[in-house]
Structure formats: structure tokens, C-alpha cells
Amino acid sequence: MKQFLIKAFPYIGFSALALGVGWLASWLTRTGLETVYPQLEKPALTPPGFVFPIAWGILYVLMGVSMALAVNKGLAAATPALVLWLLQLAVNFGWTILFFGLNLRGTALVCLAILWLLVLDMTLTLARVSTAAALLQVPYLLWLSFAAYLNAGIWLLNR
């Protein structure tokens, strides 16, 4: 049992950290999420609200599992990816604050473009350590691309 917990710790730890950052961002911006966002005009293809926490929850767990896979290959090899992982997590947090907390949707779109590039760089860096870890980032890149469409649409429709 102890050996299992030791092996599981990176998967649980990295996933919990990513989920925790996402939860904190949503908690800090809950007023905007609950009162401002529902009133905004949204582009076609905007999913219902319940989809977002499910999608982000899955993505945060995939982020955590991906980083754990890389770290399990050796911390020295995974360090560049880990730095990018932490940086993209901070930028992801910042996007939430900009978009929902401060209602700076144009600035949030720029932030999202930076986030997309960071995640691409992280994915390519992870590929040098673990192909599986890199592949787990593909849904995140796809979701960020869709989020950019939504962010741009909301910004343009509500100026």
C-alpha cells in the first residue's frame, strides 16, 4: 500500500494543484461568473454553463497526470517542462481574473494567446521527456483554441 501511495503521489499532487488553482480562480471571480457572464451576448457555439467546470476539471486532471508522467521520467529531464507547466498555470489563473473578475475581455484575449503559446511550448518540451505526457496536453490546446473563439466573440459582441 505504501509503495502504491508513493507512486500515486505525483499524479494526485499535480492534479490537486491544478484543480486547486482553477477552483481558486473561479471562487475569486464567482460574482462575475454568476452575475455578469450570464448577461453577456455570446457567440454561436457557446456551450451551456455546466459544460465549463466539467471540461476544466478534466483538463486540470490531464495537466496533472501529464506532469506526473514527465516527473516520473526524472526530475532533471522534466524540469524545463515543469517550469512551463507552473507558468502556464499562473497565466491560466490570470486569464480567469482578467475575463471574469475584471471584465477586461480584450486583455484576456491577449492573455489567452500567450497561454496558448505557453501550452504549445510546454507540450513540445514534454514530448522530449514523454510522448504520453505531451499527448495529454492536446485536449488542453484544443480547448484553449475554442476558448479563444468564445473570448473573441464575447469581446466583440459586448463592446
Secondary structure in CASP SS format (residue, H / E / C, confidence):
PFRMAT SS
TARGET T0000
AUTHOR 0000-0000-0000
METHOD secondary structure of the structure
MODEL  1
M C 1.00
K H 1.00
Q H 1.00
F H 1.00
L H 1.00
I H 1.00
K H 1.00
A H 1.00
F H 1.00
P H 1.00
Y H 1.00
I H 1.00
G H 1.00
F H 1.00
S H 1.00
A H 1.00
L H 1.00
A H 1.00
L H 1.00
G H 1.00
V H 1.00
G H 1.00
W H 1.00
L H 1.00
A H 1.00
S H 1.00
W H 1.00
L H 1.00
T C 1.00
R H 1.00
T H 1.00
G H 1.00
L H 1.00
E H 1.00
T H 1.00
V H 1.00
Y H 1.00
P H 1.00
Q H 1.00
L C 1.00
E C 1.00
K C 1.00
P C 1.00
A C 1.00
L C 1.00
T C 1.00
P C 1.00
P C 1.00
G C 1.00
F C 1.00
V H 1.00
F H 1.00
P H 1.00
I H 1.00
A H 1.00
W H 1.00
G H 1.00
I H 1.00
L H 1.00
Y H 1.00
V H 1.00
L H 1.00
M H 1.00
G H 1.00
V H 1.00
S H 1.00
M H 1.00
A H 1.00
L H 1.00
A H 1.00
V H 1.00
N C 1.00
K C 1.00
G C 1.00
L H 1.00
A H 1.00
A H 1.00
A H 1.00
T H 1.00
P H 1.00
A H 1.00
L H 1.00
V H 1.00
L H 1.00
W H 1.00
L H 1.00
L H 1.00
Q H 1.00
L H 1.00
A H 1.00
V H 1.00
N H 1.00
F H 1.00
G H 1.00
W H 1.00
T H 1.00
I H 1.00
L H 1.00
F H 1.00
F H 1.00
G H 1.00
L C 1.00
N C 1.00
L C 1.00
R H 1.00
G H 1.00
T H 1.00
A H 1.00
L H 1.00
V H 1.00
C H 1.00
L H 1.00
A H 1.00
I H 1.00
L H 1.00
W H 1.00
L H 1.00
L H 1.00
V H 1.00
L H 1.00
D H 1.00
M H 1.00
T H 1.00
L H 1.00
T H 1.00
L H 1.00
A H 1.00
R C 1.00
V C 1.00
S C 1.00
T H 1.00
A H 1.00
A H 1.00
A H 1.00
L H 1.00
L C 1.00
Q C 1.00
V H 1.00
P H 1.00
Y H 1.00
L H 1.00
L H 1.00
W H 1.00
L H 1.00
S H 1.00
F H 1.00
A H 1.00
A H 1.00
Y H 1.00
L H 1.00
N H 1.00
A H 1.00
G H 1.00
I H 1.00
W H 1.00
L H 1.00
L H 1.00
N C 1.00
R C 1.00
END
